[in-house]
Amino acid sequence: MLQIYCEKSQVQDGHNVLDVGCGWGSLTLYIAQKYSNCKVTGICNSVTQKAHIEEQCGELGLENVKIIVADISTFEMEGSNIFHWNHMKNYKDLLKKISKWMKTDGFLFVEYFCHKTYAYHFEDVDEDDWITRYFFSGGTMPSANLILYFQDDISVVNHWLVNGKHYAQTMYRMIVAAFIQLFPIKFVGNYSIFIYDLLIYQANSNLMDKSTKAVQSLMESTYGKDSPAKWMVYWRTYFMSIAELFGYNDGEEWMVALCLFKRK
């Protein structure tokens, strides 16, 4: 999938690439490895993610990657050829900002999860809304065409929809793999999420059940010793609910949208 992203965004060796919302660095590292003459800058809001990506760069011998921890709403930079973007809001203001960074012949490639028709906010109304509270706080599920209404400073070149069943399989495999910290990582990820060595297990095997003690220890170190069982249930339910969401209606209800824009 990462290669498809590169092809659709027209990445070429020697480009300056900005990955906005780079997460744990799947795409950043992929581009840096495959296109060794590219200068790749990743922006995230997590010191932990920055440290992880920089550690991977050291192990892979990559010297063409720079990771910045920043608030994108106040961050400024010089021009780049290619931008990759996901998990953002305030489209009008952000697209205006990014358009000023783009070189004349540059592109903006956007990936986002979406519903085929409706856009909606994740609302934390009562105690039952814990997935919103802990996983999607302040978030919005856009519709497939929502970003196309914000073309004051950019114009769309192409637009694609990826069936949701692919992301559903990623979530099921996250249950199999349990958690990032427990197992070796291969940077051949799907939808900016890692694919793991443990995928040699059949998808219906439940490694989380088999690794209860290790997962419990992780939960205790992250959330405290008073509630590891609660957080184990939360994470497992989260993975399962997202898998079911994107697998619903044969993957044609919730899906992944890809857009390519150029500067006006």
Long-range contacts (C-beta under 8 A, 24 or more apart in sequence): 1-166, 1-189, 1-190, 1-191, 2-26, 2-27, 2-30, 2-188, 2-189, 3-30, 3-34, 5-84, 5-109, 5-111, 5-258, 6-30, 6-31, 6-34, 6-35, 8-109, 8-158, 8-160, 8-258, 8-260, 9-82, 9-84, 9-107, 9-109, 9-260, 10-82, 10-107, 10-260, 11-35, 11-38, 11-82, 12-81, 13-37, 13-38, 14-38, 15-39, 15-80, 15-81, 15-82, 16-41, 16-79, 16-80, 16-81, 16-82, 17-41, 17-80, 17-81, 17-82, 17-83, 17-84, 18-42, 18-43, 18-77, 18-80, 18-82, 18-83, 18-84, 18-101, 19-43, 19-83, 19-84, 20-72, 20-83, 20-84, 20-85, 20-86, 20-88, 20-98, 21-72, 21-85, 21-86, 21-87, 21-88, 22-49, 22-53, 22-67, 22-84, 23-49, 23-87, 23-192, 24-49, 24-52, 24-53, 24-180, 24-192, 24-194, 25-49, 25-52, 25-53, 25-56, 25-67, 25-187, 26-187, 26-189, 26-192, 26-193, 26-194, 27-84, 27-189, 27-192, 28-53, 28-65, 28-67, 29-53, 29-56, 29-57, 29-60, 29-62, 29-65, 29-187, 30-187, 30-188, 30-189, 32-57, 32-62, 32-64, 32-65, 33-60, 33-62, 33-187, 36-64, 37-64, 38-64, 39-64, 39-66, 40-64, 40-65, 40-66, 41-65, 41-66, 41-67, 41-68, 41-77, 41-80, 42-66, 42-67, 42-68, 43-67, 43-68, 43-69, 43-70, 43-72, 43-75, 44-68, 44-69, 45-69, 45-70, 45-71, 56-187, 72-97, 77-101, 79-103, 79-106, 80-106, 81-105, 81-106, 81-107, 82-106, 82-107, 82-108, 82-109, 83-107, 83-108, 83-109, 84-109, 84-110, 84-111, 85-109, 85-110, 85-111, 86-110, 86-111, 86-112, 86-192, 87-112, 88-112, 89-138, 89-139, 89-140, 91-146, 91-147, 91-150, 92-150, 92-152, 95-147, 95-150, 95-152, 95-153, 95-154, 95-261, 96-152, 96-153, 98-154, 99-153, 99-154, 99-263, 99-264, 100-153, 102-154, 102-262, 102-263, 103-263, 104-263, 106-262, 106-263, 107-157, 107-260, 107-261, 107-262, 108-154, 108-260, 108-261, 108-262, 108-263, 109-258, 109-259, 109-260, 109-261, 110-147, 110-257, 110-258, 110-259, 110-260, 110-261, 111-191, 111-192, 111-256, 111-257, 111-258, 112-142, 112-147, 112-256, 112-257, 113-141, 113-142, 113-167, 113-246, 113-254, 113-255, 113-256, 113-257, 114-141, 114-142, 114-143, 114-144, 114-146, 114-254, 114-255, 114-256, 114-257, 115-141, 115-142, 115-143, 115-144, 115-253, 115-254, 116-143, 116-144, 116-161, 116-252, 116-253, 116-254, 116-255, 117-143, 117-144, 118-143, 119-143, 119-146, 130-234, 131-234, 131-237, 131-238, 131-241, 134-234, 135-238, 141-254, 142-257, 144-255, 144-257, 147-257, 147-259, 148-259, 151-261, 151-264, 152-264, 153-263, 153-264, 154-261, 154-262, 154-263, 154-264, 155-261, 155-262, 155-264, 156-259, 156-260, 156-261, 157-260, 157-261, 157-262, 158-259, 158-260, 159-257, 159-258, 159-259, 159-260, 160-257, 160-258, 160-259, 161-255, 161-256, 161-257, 161-258, 162-255, 162-256, 162-257, 162-258, 163-250, 163-251, 163-252, 163-255, 164-245, 164-246, 164-247, 164-248, 164-251, 164-252, 164-253, 164-254, 164-255, 164-256, 165-246, 165-247, 165-250, 165-251, 166-190, 166-191, 166-251, 166-256, 167-191, 167-242, 167-246, 167-255, 167-256, 168-242, 168-243, 168-244, 168-245, 168-246, 168-247, 168-251, 169-203, 169-243, 170-195, 171-239, 171-240, 171-242, 171-243, 171-246, 172-203, 172-239, 172-243, 173-199, 173-203, 174-239, 175-206, 175-207, 175-208, 175-236, 175-239, 175-240, 175-243, 176-201, 176-203, 176-205, 176-206, 176-207, 176-208, 177-207, 178-207, 178-208, 178-211, 178-214, 178-215, 179-215, 179-218, 179-235, 181-218, 182-211, 182-214, 182-215, 182-218, 191-256, 208-232, 208-236
